[in-house]
């Protein structure tokens, strides 16, 4: 714009003139510059939209441009117009300076078309892409809400000194071993990494708004199809804090205890419809949800079974204590308390559904969460499962780190699953090309050494593993007695359960041809050591005979929950002969009972047919009449039962002795008078 046009602009009333073509970034013609603004411009009380090539100035706001490109003249014109609208006519001096400065800059830009335009000293807001935004840390976040949350969590972890997980699965040393990430508890995040957000979410909008009364949770996402949540009568209480570790427990209020008693009655009736009726009245009763989920799973309704488990988790999470943390790894729950067992079982069954769904990374996170609740006792024995989930999720570094940190005080090498899975993890690490040559050579050496120790310690694993993988061993291996049938027959029953569980669960991970070739090489090396009478072979045989005489109760509980037919068939008779309930399988023998179920005088559901027959004859008969009600059944309940039967027999004898048969009346004239009516 020329100086002559600027002088004419200075003489007009500011706030009323029509923006010129030069201000909108368009080249005014020579005639327009000489004539100046139209005379009607000064008399208008409002601005007219610019007609010089720009139909709608607000279209410039949403235009997608690169942030690196210099702002166009249209953008500068919009900025000046907005500043004038905000300033109005009260600050005329400032507007005059801005107008003059803008005019000079326009002239300089016209003289230097090939150079970068000189901008004002005022901070100018860069136009950003519509699908991206920047945080204070400079991270670019997508407009997808789910991805925004993931990125924000990463930012929070960075500020806390926790580095995020890399693609290779390497975990920073500063992070605890059982650290749980909130974003990894959502299976949709893992599915989106595999298949993309569009395939997972479909046509539905991400992060659909839930109903107002539904609260957001980490363990599972509430669904609109669920009943409205209300207080269930469960609360979490902080019991104690020792050495930075907090001990919590769930508590059942009186109203929840009454529902629990009704649930036990429904279970004893052996009719699932009674549990359904109870859930209609109490839709968030946890034990009913767990038991009915098992019924649905047996009926091949996997979707409903999974939905019931998620509802149970949601019900329990809504009752968390304010300081209870899922990610810190310092919160404990005692499995000996019946109120806490539902949370352990719901987490375990949920991770089993996640693993079958194809989300091993999410299942691994839930497995770490269960282990962090009681790492010393491990009531569900998730140590028999965590190695398999780590291999499936390709978290090889986590598995090797766990073995290195826990081997000294937990003897993980004495479990067949760790003995074989850890060298397999090292082998997979040795196949990663992005690692240095030193790391690759160290991983190969450790894999070779550990797999040979595993084959020497647990020779009964090889043949069933090859059989499940449909691999025929060579003549030397098949004919050798060390890996033969005698190795499986001579091992203790407890070891047989562990090896059967491992082979049945992880055999698919060994089918890779490269893994089989590596295994074959080490099997021949082990046979050479056996033929050379290596002292390690004899020492391992002695350990097998001394250990594994009987498995602890948590291993039996894990086998029952896993439902691996290979391991279930090897369970002892004392376990298979007793009834196992899905809401509390194999409860601990040292349970801490906070409240007891009141004894009932009449239990028709438990009475035999003979007892019901006697009750029909003698309404006052009560087979349990001699059982004392002091909160528990006495140890001599069998003797009381015999006494009750003896009294019943005595009553029957008295009844038969007192029965008198009335003879028919005799007639003195048996022949009668011969008259017939």
Secondary structure, DSSP 4 states (H G I P E B T S, - for coil): --HHHHHHHHTSPTTTSPPPTTTTT----HHHHHH-S-GGGTT-SSPPPP-SS-S-GGGGTS----TTSPPPHHHHHHHHHHHHHHHTTS-HHHHHHHHHHHHHHHHHHHH-TTSPPPPPSS--PPP--TTEEE-TT--EEES-HHHHHHHHHHHHHHHTT-PPPPTT----TTS-TT---SGGG-HHHHHHHHH-HHHHHTTSPSSPPPPTTPPP-SSS---TTSPPP---SEEEEEEEEETTEEEEEEEE-HHHHHHHHHHHHHHHTT-HHHHHHHHHHSTT-HHHHHHHHHHHHHTT-HHHHHHHHHHHHHHHHTT--TT--SSSS-EEE-TTBHHHHHHHHHHHHHHHHHHHHT-HHHHHHHHHHHHHHSTTT-TT-THHHHHHHHHHTT-HHHHHHHHHHHHHHH-GGGSHHHHHHHHHHHHHHHT-TTS-HHHHHHHHHHHHHHHHHHHHH-THHHHHHHHHTT----HHHHH-SSSSHHHHHSS-HHHHHHHHHHHHHHGGGG--HHHHHHHHHHHHHHHHHHHTT-HHHHHHHHHHHHS-SS--HHHHHHHHHHT-HHHHTT--HHHHTS--BTTBTT--TT-B-SS-PPP-S--GGG--HHHHHHHHH-TT--TTTTS--SSS--TTHHHHHHHHHHHHHHHHHHHHHH--PPPPPP-S-TT--S---
